[in-house]
Amino acid sequence: MNLIKYDQTVFELIEKYPEIKEALIEVGLDGVTNPLLLKTAGKKMTIVTGAKTKKIPWEKVVEVFNHHGFKFEEE
């Protein structure tokens, strides 16, 4: 299980774990499929802010990411 931090940007996460893109798309953060959007907004957006913006329940985010082998690091 890969540990990810709440404050990591979407861009950083995809750079470190390219396979995380599938989880992002599945949960509804499909802007990662647009290379320009990823290189601009993705450098500022975290999964937390993306989920809030798109009104995605946090429980769903955690479930999808766990299914894909990612766990949010407890702080």
N, C-alpha and C positions, 0 to 999 in steps of 0.2 A: 504494500500500500504506500503510495507516494503522499507525503505530507505537503500541503500547500498553505500559504498564509493568506489571511483575509485581505491584507493590504497590497498583495502582489497585483500588478496590472495584468490585464488580459494578454497584452503583448509579451510581457515577461514570461508568463506561464506557457504560452505557445512556443516561445523560443526555447524554454527549458524542457517542456514536455509536449512535443508536436501532437501526440495522440490525444491530448486534452481537448483538442478542437472538436472532436466528435461529441464529447460531453457538453461542451458549450452550445453546440448546435441543437442537440437533443433537448436541452433545458429551455431553449428559446432565445439564446443569445446568438442569433444567426448573422449578426453583423460581421463576425469573424470570417465569413466567406468572401467578403469584399476586401481585397488587399489594401486599398487606399484608406478605408475606414479603420482597418486594423492598425495601420501605421500611424494614423493620426489619433483618433479617439481611443484606440486600444492601448495607447501609451499612457493614458490618464484614467481609463475606466478599470475598476476592479469588478470581480464577480458580484460582490455585495452591491455596489452602486448600479450595476447593470440589471441585477434582479429587481432592485427597488424601482428603477426607471420603467422596466417592463411589467411591473406588478406580478412577478413570479414568486410564489410562496417559497420561503427559505427552506422549508422541509423538503420540497420537491428538488431544490438545488442540491441539498445534502444527499438525498437518496440517489439521484442520477450520478453525482460525482463518486459516491461510494461504489456504485455499480460498475463504474469505469476504472476503479482502482485508485481513487483519490480521496484523501481525508483532509478536512480543514484542521490546522494546528490549533489546539486550544491555547489561549493566551492568559 
